[in-house]
Amino acid sequence: PRQSLPEVELLVLQLRQAYDWGGRKISHVLGRDHALQVAPSTVTSILHRHGQIRPEDSNASKAWLRFEHARPNELWQMDFKGDFPLAQGRCYPLTAVDDHSRFNLILQACSNQRRSTVQAQLERAFAMYGLPERINTDNGPPWGTGGQGEFSMLGVWLMRLGIKLSHSTPWHPQSNGKDERFHRSLKRELLRHHEWVDLPQAQAKFDDWRHIYNEQRPHEALEMQTPVQRYRPSKRSMPSTLPEPEYEAWAQVRKVQHGGWVHFQGREIRLSKALAGQPVAFMPRPERDGAYDVYFCQQHLKVVHLGAR
């Protein structure tokens, strides 16, 4: 039976109250889950009429770059969503999303931003979803040192797993835009609606919201699909032991010394302190005499120019 307008309005307001979604998402869910065809403009009018549109909502559709990778697990984006106070201590939400599907892979209430904390959560995600081809993060700890070309111990661990690393351009969050957009949704739909007591309470609410985000919440950039509809686990499984770096037989391999220095053809070349004790490969560039690409595992570190030989 056809529902009356007041009943439709009640359902619109219930969805708004439960999820803090806008007109397009609510319109889609009304059709998908309730067999009700209500135009997004009508839903927005209902929200306005009942005082449910806040001034900041007018900026909620801020445009982000729409580029996406063609397949799941080509790129994961990862970061901390700042921090917020608990009744005792603070919570640091650690997040990771798949670039292609926007599927949330990690949403963890952490007590700190240490390398061991991040690595433990990555190990859990890799065991569940497999290994991505690349992970993009910002330049700061625990992923990088903030210096040009510097890698952290966490970065070295990831590279040994065969995962390439990239870092966002400083002051340009759009280069990690899918995760930044996820942070906006997390804040809008969850963080600002609760008093936060402790980490277990935060994690329970994170888990509930993550299920909604991945499996119920339509995503406009996905043509109103949910992330779980587009995500597939990686075929690259987490290895039981950390692989040793391997290089082609023709590569010139050198071990990085303390402080990140490596000796090659009479030169001392600075790499990263985190690579101390690790083998790196020098591979000549065919188009230029005396130029070498330097690799650690599959990660291109830099080009060095040694002059004519």
C-alpha positions as CSV (number, residue, x, y, z in Angstrom):
1,P,0.0,0.0,0.0
2,R,1.1,3.6,-0.8
3,Q,2.3,5.5,2.2
4,S,1.0,8.9,2.9
5,L,3.3,12.0,2.8
6,P,3.5,12.3,6.6
7,E,4.6,8.7,6.8
8,V,7.2,9.3,4.1
9,E,8.4,12.4,6.0
10,L,8.7,10.4,9.2
11,L,10.9,7.8,7.4
12,V,13.0,10.6,5.9
13,L,13.5,12.1,9.4
14,Q,14.3,8.7,10.9
15,L,17.0,8.1,8.4
16,R,18.4,11.5,8.9
17,Q,18.4,11.1,12.6
18,A,20.0,7.6,12.4
19,Y,22.7,8.3,9.8
20,D,22.9,12.1,9.2
21,W,22.7,11.5,5.5
22,G,21.7,14.1,2.9
23,G,18.9,14.1,0.3
24,R,20.5,12.0,-2.4
25,K,21.5,9.2,-0.1
26,I,18.2,9.1,1.7
27,S,16.3,9.2,-1.6
28,H,18.4,6.2,-2.8
29,V,17.8,4.2,0.4
30,L,14.1,4.9,0.3
31,G,14.0,3.3,-3.2
32,R,16.4,0.5,-2.4
33,D,15.2,-0.6,1.0
34,H,11.6,0.6,1.1
35,A,10.3,0.6,-2.5
36,L,9.6,4.3,-2.3
37,Q,10.4,6.6,-5.2
38,V,11.1,10.0,-3.6
39,A,13.1,12.6,-5.5
40,P,16.3,13.9,-3.8
41,S,15.0,17.4,-4.0
42,T,11.8,16.4,-2.2
43,V,13.9,14.7,0.6
44,T,16.0,17.9,0.9
45,S,12.8,20.0,1.1
46,I,11.5,17.8,3.9
47,L,14.8,18.2,5.8
48,H,14.7,22.0,5.3
49,R,11.1,22.1,6.5
50,H,11.9,20.3,9.7
51,G,15.1,22.3,10.4
52,Q,17.4,19.4,9.7
53,I,19.8,21.2,7.3
54,R,22.7,22.9,9.1
55,P,24.6,25.9,7.6
56,E,27.7,23.7,7.2
57,D,25.8,21.1,5.2
58,S,25.8,23.5,2.3
59,N,29.5,22.9,2.0
60,A,29.3,19.1,2.4
61,S,29.5,18.4,-1.3
62,K,33.0,20.0,-1.7
63,A,34.5,18.6,-4.8
64,W,37.5,16.3,-4.5
65,L,39.5,14.7,-7.3
66,R,37.4,11.9,-8.9
67,F,40.4,9.9,-10.2
68,E,40.3,6.4,-8.9
69,H,42.4,3.3,-9.6
70,A,40.9,0.6,-11.9
71,R,40.9,-2.3,-9.4
72,P,40.6,-3.0,-5.7
73,N,43.9,-3.1,-3.8
74,E,45.9,-1.1,-6.4
75,L,46.1,1.6,-3.8
76,W,45.2,1.9,-0.1
77,Q,45.1,5.3,1.5
78,M,46.0,5.5,5.2
79,D,46.2,8.1,8.0
80,F,45.1,9.0,11.5
81,K,42.0,11.1,11.9
82,G,43.6,13.5,14.3
83,D,42.6,12.7,17.9
84,F,39.9,13.5,20.3
85,P,39.5,13.5,24.1
86,L,38.1,10.6,26.1
87,A,36.9,10.7,29.7
88,Q,40.5,9.6,30.4
89,G,43.2,9.9,27.8
90,R,42.8,10.5,24.1
91,C,41.7,8.4,21.0
92,Y,43.7,8.4,17.8
93,P,41.4,6.9,15.0
94,L,43.6,5.0,12.5
95,T,41.9,4.6,9.1
96,A,42.6,3.0,5.8
97,V,40.4,2.9,2.6
98,D,40.7,1.2,-0.7
99,D,41.0,3.8,-3.5
100,H,38.9,2.0,-6.1
101,S,36.0,1.0,-3.9
102,R,36.2,3.4,-0.9
103,F,35.9,0.2,1.2
104,N,37.1,0.9,4.7
105,L,39.8,-1.6,5.7
106,I,40.9,-0.2,9.1
107,L,39.0,1.9,11.6
108,Q,40.7,1.4,14.9
109,A,40.5,3.4,18.1
110,C,44.2,3.7,19.1
111,S,45.8,5.1,22.3
112,N,48.9,6.3,20.4
113,Q,50.4,6.8,16.9
114,R,53.4,4.5,17.4
115,R,54.9,2.3,14.7
116,S,54.1,-0.9,16.7
117,T,50.4,0.1,16.9
118,V,50.1,0.8,13.2
119,Q,52.0,-2.3,12.2
120,A,49.7,-4.5,14.3
121,Q,46.6,-3.1,12.6
122,L,48.2,-3.5,9.2
123,E,49.0,-7.1,10.0
124,R,45.4,-7.7,10.9
125,A,44.2,-6.0,7.7
126,F,46.7,-8.0,5.5
127,A,45.6,-11.3,7.1
128,M,41.9,-10.4,6.3
129,Y,42.2,-8.7,3.0
130,G,45.6,-9.6,1.5
131,L,48.4,-7.2,0.4
132,P,47.8,-4.1,-1.6
133,E,50.1,-3.1,-4.4
134,R,50.7,0.4,-2.9
135,I,49.9,2.4,0.2
136,N,49.8,6.2,0.3
137,T,50.3,8.0,3.6
138,D,51.5,11.4,4.7
139,N,55.1,12.3,5.3
140,G,55.2,12.1,9.1
141,P,55.8,9.4,11.6
142,P,55.3,6.5,11.7
143,W,55.3,6.2,7.9
144,G,58.0,8.6,7.1
145,T,60.4,11.0,8.9
146,G,59.2,14.1,7.2
147,G,62.5,14.4,5.3
148,Q,62.9,14.2,1.6
149,G,63.3,10.6,0.6
150,E,63.4,9.3,4.1
151,F,61.6,6.1,5.1
152,S,60.8,4.8,8.5
153,M,61.2,1.3,9.9
154,L,57.5,0.8,9.2
155,G,58.1,1.7,5.6
156,V,61.0,-0.7,5.3
157,W,58.8,-3.5,6.7
158,L,56.1,-2.7,4.1
159,M,58.6,-2.6,1.2
160,R,59.9,-6.0,2.2
161,L,56.4,-7.3,1.9
162,G,56.4,-6.1,-1.7
163,I,54.2,-3.1,-1.1
164,K,55.2,0.1,-2.8
165,L,55.0,3.4,-0.7
166,S,54.0,6.9,-1.7
167,H,53.6,10.0,0.3
168,S,51.1,12.8,0.1
169,T,52.4,16.2,-1.0
170,P,52.7,18.4,2.1
171,W,49.7,20.7,2.7
172,H,47.8,19.0,-0.1
173,P,45.4,16.5,1.6
174,Q,43.7,15.8,-1.8
175,S,46.6,13.5,-2.7
176,N,45.1,11.2,0.0
177,G,41.7,12.4,-0.9
178,K,39.6,9.2,-0.5
179,D,40.8,8.8,3.1
180,E,40.3,12.6,3.8
181,R,36.8,12.2,2.5
182,F,36.3,9.2,4.7
183,H,37.4,11.3,7.7
184,R,34.8,14.0,6.8
185,S,32.0,11.3,6.8
186,L,33.3,9.8,10.0
187,K,33.3,13.2,11.8
188,R,29.9,14.3,10.4
189,E,28.1,11.0,10.9
190,L,29.6,9.7,14.1
191,L,32.3,11.6,16.0
192,R,30.4,14.8,16.7
193,H,27.3,12.9,17.9
194,H,28.7,11.2,21.0
195,E,30.4,11.7,24.3
196,W,33.4,9.5,24.3
197,V,34.3,7.5,27.5
198,D,37.1,5.1,26.7
199,L,38.7,3.1,23.8
200,P,36.4,0.0,24.1
201,Q,33.3,2.2,23.8
202,A,34.9,4.1,20.9
203,Q,35.8,0.9,19.1
204,A,32.3,-0.5,19.6
205,K,30.8,2.6,17.9
206,F,33.5,2.5,15.2
207,D,32.6,-1.1,14.4
208,D,28.9,-0.4,14.2
209,W,29.4,2.7,11.9
210,R,32.0,0.9,9.8
211,H,29.4,-1.8,9.0
212,I,26.9,0.9,7.9
213,Y,29.5,2.7,5.9
214,N,30.8,-0.4,4.0
215,E,27.5,-2.3,3.5
216,Q,24.5,0.1,3.8
217,R,25.5,3.7,3.1
218,P,25.2,4.5,-0.7
219,H,28.2,6.4,-2.1
220,E,27.6,9.0,-4.7
221,A,31.0,8.6,-6.3
222,L,30.1,4.9,-6.8
223,E,26.8,5.6,-8.5
224,M,25.1,4.9,-5.2
225,Q,26.6,1.5,-4.8
226,T,28.0,0.6,-1.4
227,P,31.8,0.0,-1.0
228,V,31.4,-3.7,-0.3
229,Q,29.8,-4.1,-3.7
230,R,33.0,-3.0,-5.4
231,Y,35.6,-4.4,-3.1
232,R,37.4,-7.8,-3.5
233,P,40.2,-9.0,-1.3
234,S,43.7,-9.2,-2.8
235,K,45.1,-12.4,-4.2
236,R,48.4,-11.6,-2.6
237,S,48.3,-13.2,0.8
238,M,50.3,-12.2,3.9
239,P,53.5,-14.3,4.1
240,S,54.3,-16.3,7.2
241,T,57.8,-14.9,7.3
242,L,59.2,-11.6,6.1
243,P,60.8,-12.1,2.6
244,E,64.4,-11.2,2.1
245,P,65.0,-8.6,-0.7
246,E,65.8,-10.2,-4.1
247,Y,67.3,-8.6,-7.2
248,E,68.2,-9.4,-10.7
249,A,71.5,-11.1,-11.2
250,W,72.9,-8.2,-13.2
251,A,72.1,-5.6,-10.4
252,Q,75.0,-4.3,-8.3
253,V,73.9,-4.9,-4.7
254,R,75.4,-3.0,-1.8
255,K,74.5,-3.0,1.9
256,V,73.4,0.2,3.5
257,Q,75.6,1.2,6.5
258,H,74.9,2.9,9.7
259,G,73.4,6.4,9.2
260,G,71.9,5.4,5.9
261,W,75.1,5.7,3.8
262,V,76.1,3.3,1.1
263,H,79.4,3.0,-0.7
264,F,79.3,2.6,-4.5
265,Q,82.0,3.2,-7.1
266,G,84.1,5.3,-4.8
267,R,81.2,7.5,-3.7
268,E,79.3,7.7,-0.4
269,I,75.6,8.0,-1.2
270,R,73.0,9.0,1.4
271,L,69.8,7.0,1.6
272,S,67.7,6.5,4.7
273,K,68.7,5.5,8.2
274,A,65.9,3.0,8.4
275,L,67.6,1.0,5.6
276,A,70.8,0.4,7.6
277,G,71.8,-3.2,7.2
278,Q,69.6,-3.8,4.2
279,P,70.8,-4.6,0.6
280,V,69.9,-2.1,-2.1
281,A,70.4,-2.5,-5.8
282,F,72.1,-0.1,-8.3
283,M,70.8,-0.5,-11.8
284,P,72.4,1.5,-14.7
285,R,70.1,3.8,-16.7
286,P,70.7,2.9,-20.4
287,E,70.0,6.4,-21.7
288,R,72.7,8.1,-19.6
289,D,76.3,7.0,-18.8
290,G,77.0,7.1,-15.1
291,A,73.4,7.3,-14.0
292,Y,71.9,4.6,-11.8
293,D,68.5,3.9,-10.4
294,V,68.6,2.8,-6.7
295,Y,66.1,0.3,-5.5
296,F,65.1,-1.4,-2.3
297,C,63.0,-4.4,-3.1
298,Q,60.5,-3.0,-5.7
299,Q,60.7,0.5,-4.4
300,H,62.6,3.1,-6.5
301,L,64.6,5.2,-4.0
302,K,66.4,7.7,-6.2
303,V,68.6,8.3,-9.2
304,V,72.3,8.9,-8.7
305,H,74.6,10.5,-11.2
306,L,78.3,9.5,-10.9
307,G,79.6,11.1,-14.1
308,A,81.3,9.6,-17.1
309,R,83.1,6.3,-16.4
